[in-house]
Amino acid sequence: MVKSNTRELALPKRSQIERLVRHGPVCTSELISFLQCLGANEFNEAACAKDKAALEECVAQAKARASATVNKKPKSTVMYHLKRLYYMRKR
């Protein structure tokens, strides 16, 4: 029997999942309405100009919100990754 050096993939911790889901999806309703309009109008963008404008406006607002949070001092991730590697090695 050959022993494999690969490990089974573990599910992410609950805290990691909650951190990723905390803010929720952005502009999904606008995207869905735009895609539905495209499908109904045989991918004619001129017919879906209103939905396209709403989607572009939502994306612009999301970028503005994201850039407002970028001005904060970024956290150093060195210690985070060192701890992560340490715990991975312990397993």
C-alpha positions in Angstrom: 0.0 0.0 0.0 1.4 3.4 -1.0 1.2 6.1 1.5 0.2 9.5 0.1 1.6 12.8 1.4 -1.6 14.6 0.4 -4.0 15.7 3.1 -7.8 15.8 2.9 -9.1 19.3 2.3 -10.8 20.6 5.4 -13.9 22.8 5.4 -13.2 26.4 6.3 -13.9 27.6 9.8 -17.2 29.2 10.6 -15.5 32.5 11.4 -13.9 32.6 7.9 -17.2 31.9 6.2 -19.0 34.6 8.3 -16.3 37.1 7.4 -16.7 36.4 3.7 -20.5 36.6 3.8 -20.7 39.5 6.2 -21.2 42.2 3.6 -23.4 40.2 1.3 -23.5 40.3 -2.5 -23.3 43.6 -4.2 -25.6 44.7 -7.1 -27.1 41.2 -7.6 -30.6 42.4 -8.1 -29.5 44.9 -10.8 -27.4 42.2 -12.5 -30.2 39.7 -12.5 -32.7 42.2 -13.9 -30.2 43.2 -16.6 -29.5 39.5 -17.6 -33.2 38.7 -17.7 -33.8 41.7 -19.9 -31.0 40.6 -22.3 -32.4 37.1 -22.4 -35.9 38.4 -23.2 -34.7 40.8 -25.9 -32.3 38.4 -27.7 -29.2 40.2 -26.2 -30.1 43.6 -27.5 -28.4 46.1 -25.2 -30.3 49.0 -26.6 -33.6 47.6 -25.3 -32.1 47.1 -21.9 -30.5 50.5 -21.5 -32.4 51.3 -18.3 -31.3 48.1 -16.6 -27.8 48.6 -17.8 -27.6 52.1 -16.4 -29.0 50.9 -13.1 -26.3 48.2 -12.9 -23.5 50.7 -13.8 -24.7 53.1 -11.2 -24.8 50.4 -8.5 -21.3 49.3 -9.4 -20.0 52.9 -9.3 -21.5 53.3 -5.8 -20.0 50.0 -4.6 -16.6 51.1 -5.9 -17.0 54.5 -4.1 -17.8 52.7 -0.9 -14.9 50.4 -1.3 -12.5 53.2 -2.0 -13.7 55.0 1.1 -12.6 52.1 3.2 -9.3 51.8 1.4 -8.1 55.0 3.1 -7.8 53.1 6.4 -4.4 51.9 7.4 -4.1 48.3 6.2 -3.5 45.6 8.7 -0.3 43.7 8.6 -1.0 40.1 7.6 2.4 38.7 8.3 1.5 37.5 11.8 -1.8 36.1 10.5 -0.1 34.0 8.0 2.7 32.9 10.4 0.0 31.7 12.9 -1.8 29.9 10.1 1.3 28.1 9.0 2.1 27.2 12.5 -1.3 25.6 13.1 -1.2 23.8 9.8 2.2 22.3 10.7 0.9 21.2 14.0 -1.9 19.1 12.5 
